């Protein structure tokens, strides 16, 4: 939910379509970060992926993971937290694999 200053109610900016694994759904989201363009990145924990929601879009896009739970470099296992560094590289706390992964900006 996004809350504008002095708002009486929030605005859904990601998910809100029950739990699930479609690009319109989240399943136990655990972490969120917003980039300098206003894109919302979500650690979608139970879907083992990081997704990006762009304002005005009804679906997200998978940024990291999405290949099922696992420990390969393109897989996640219960991602929990996200961060960007000054060069816009993405860091993901990959809780189930006991690691932090860095994904360089394309």
Phi, psi and omega in degrees: 000140175249132179244115174287157178302132179066015180287151177267342178210159181272168178242129177288125181245351178202138179072216180086012182240045185066172178281149179168186184243012175285169180286000175255001186233160172236157176222099181063059177297138186238335182217154182211143173212148179245130180277180184292346178265357181089008176286139183258123178254131184235131170279101184272083194307304187283347174265001176053050182205163169244129181240158178239131175248125176259142183306134178087350180272147178266348178232154175268179170228144181281127180261317182220142178081211182087008180249026182082165179297135178179179183242013174286166184293342178257011180238157176233163175223095179063064177296140186239328186217158183222151174202153172248148171263184184294342178261011178068023170284144183261133175247133182237126172281108183262081191305310184293339177259003177055049181208165169241128180252144175252132176240115184287145178297135179282000000 
